[in-house]
Amino acid sequence: MKWMIFILCMMGLWLLIPARLPGIYRPAALAIRHRAPKALTQTEVVIQRIAAFLEPHIDIEPFKRAHLAEMLSGLGHAETPEVWKARALARALLFSVGLLPLLLVSTFFGAVGMILVGVSVYQSQSKLLQSEMETHRQRIERELPQFASTIRQSLNNTHDVVTILNTYKKICGEALQGEITRTLNDMMTGNPERALKALESRVSSPKLGQVVRGLIAVLRGDDQQIYFDMLAAEFRKSQNEEVEKELLKRPSQLNPYMGLLFICLCLMIAAALGTYLVQQLQNYF
């Protein structure tokens, strides 16, 4: 009992001393370190230097450049399409150069390996950007049931789309908040209908397109209360179906761990039986 009291007292002192004494204690220091910007590695520095050299020599078709610029802007990347492509090429070249020792073994296989690695690294960068865009779109689509329902409730009081978007911007998630903020800026400085269409093209989501078409109709003075009622119900139903699909995938995802759990259970039973048998043998001898 005395040892228990001593341990509890020491734990209390350990928690009180950092709070009373000046300075930064370890949890706060770790939190600050986690939020601080990470220093560039030597690899990133080399990639940036190679990209700076390649950027003036890169020419992208206007259509592809506009599409890539929209993707980068939608994801919050400040770099231009030329800079992004230069960085991707620089990373591919750096990984290819890492296979130069293979040329000493076999010139043919070394050259083929360098080409394959460079192409695969460059394609992986493109797929990474597509994956980020898909994740961004999914985050926005998760909020669409609430977004449509909020628009429907707001239509009882006002038909001003700017007011509706400003109100919802305060409570929505980060992904949709950034898109709404950009759309509001475009609406204030240009054509509101064109700004809403730009929102639809940036996100490339059919569901968000339905919301945008309803908002454009509100801009034109149409009564869209029934439309947003049906839209909110449809989005909720679709979201429930997606949740059910995810839940159905969980058992198959747990299957690889079932064998490990069975082995652990067998080991526990074997340990218990072994301990019991050893005790019984000690009693006999």
Buried (B, 14 or more C-beta within 10 A) or exposed (E): EEEEEEEEEEEEEEEEEBEEEEEEEEEEEEEEEEEEEEEEEEEEEBBBEBBEEBBEEBEBEEEEBEBBBBBBBBBEBEBBBBBBBBBBBBBBBBBBEEBEEBBEEEEEEBBEBBEEBBEEBBEBBEEEBEEBBEEBBEEBBBBBBBBBBBBBEBBEEEBEBBEBBEBBBEEBEEBBBBBBEBBBEBBEEEEBBEBBBBBBEBBBBEBBBBBBBBBBBBBEEEEBBEBBBBBBEBBBEBBEEEEEEEEEEEEEEEEEEEEEEEEEEEEEEEEEEEEEEEEEEEEEE
